[in-house]
Amino acid sequence: RIEYASRALRACRLDAFFEAVNESEKAIERLLSPPREAVAAVRGAMESDGVLAARICSSGVICFAERDRTDAAMQSIANRYAASTGKRPSVFVVK
C-alpha cells in the first residue's frame, strides 16, 4: 500500500493517492481498534465537503482538502468532532 501511494504521488495521480490514504484508514480501523475520538475525527473529516482523504496518524488526523474549501472543511470537521465527542479540537492548515 505504501509503495502504491508513493508511486501515485510521484506520478501526480492524486485520485489514486487519496484512494490509497482512505483505504489505509479503513485498514487502521479494521485491524487496530483506534480510540473512539480518533475515529470520530476521521469520520467527521470524511463527511465534510471538500475533504478528499483523511487518515488517523499518531495523535491526530491528517486530511487533504480542496484548496478553495479548506476553511469550510476545517469548520465542518471541528463541528462534527465536537458534536460526536463533546470536545473542541485544534485544527491546523499546512499549505
C-alpha positions in Angstrom: 0.0 0.0 0.0 2.8 2.4 0.8 4.6 1.7 -2.5 1.3 2.2 -4.4 0.7 5.5 -2.7 4.2 6.6 -3.2 4.1 5.8 -7.0 0.8 7.5 -7.3 2.1 10.7 -5.7 5.3 10.7 -7.7 3.2 10.4 -10.9 0.8 13.2 -9.8 -2.1 10.7 -9.8 -3.8 12.4 -6.8 -7.0 10.4 -7.1 -5.1 7.2 -6.7 -3.1 8.7 -3.8 -6.2 9.8 -2.0 -7.8 6.4 -2.6 -4.7 4.8 -1.0 -4.9 7.1 2.0 -8.6 6.3 2.5 -8.0 2.5 2.1 -5.2 2.8 4.7 -7.6 4.4 7.1 -10.2 1.6 6.7 -7.4 -0.9 7.5 -6.4 1.0 10.6 -10.0 1.0 11.9 -10.5 -2.7 11.0 -7.2 -4.0 12.4 -6.1 -1.7 15.2 -9.3 -0.6 17.0 -8.2 3.1 17.4 -9.6 5.3 20.1 -13.2 6.5 19.6 -12.2 10.1 19.4 -9.7 9.4 16.6 -12.4 7.5 14.6 -14.9 10.4 15.2 -12.3 12.9 13.9 -11.6 11.0 10.7 -15.2 10.3 10.0 -16.1 13.9 10.7 -13.4 14.9 8.2 -14.6 12.4 5.5 -18.1 13.7 5.8 -17.0 17.3 5.3 -17.4 18.9 1.9 -14.1 19.4 0.1 -12.2 16.7 2.0 -10.6 14.3 -0.4 -8.8 11.9 2.1 -8.3 11.5 5.8 -6.3 9.2 8.0 -5.6 8.7 11.6 -1.9 9.3 12.4 -0.1 9.5 15.7 -2.2 11.6 18.0 -4.4 13.2 15.4 -5.8 13.0 11.9 -4.3 14.3 8.6 -6.8 15.4 6.0 -6.4 16.5 2.4 -8.9 19.1 1.2 -9.6 21.1 -1.9 -7.7 24.4 -1.5 -10.8 26.6 -2.0 -12.8 24.6 0.5 -10.2 24.4 3.3 -11.8 27.0 5.7 -15.3 25.4 5.3 -13.8 21.9 5.8 -11.9 23.0 8.9 -15.1 24.4 10.4 -17.1 21.3 9.5 -14.5 19.0 10.9 -14.4 20.9 14.2 -18.2 21.0 14.5 -18.7 17.3 13.7 -16.0 16.2 16.1 -17.4 18.4 18.9 -20.9 17.0 18.2 -19.6 13.5 18.4 -17.2 13.7 21.4 -18.3 16.9 23.3 -14.7 18.2 22.9 -13.5 21.0 20.7 -10.5 20.0 18.5 -7.5 22.0 17.5 -7.4 22.3 13.6 -4.4 23.5 11.7 -3.8 24.1 8.0 -0.5 23.4 6.3 -0.2 24.7 2.7 
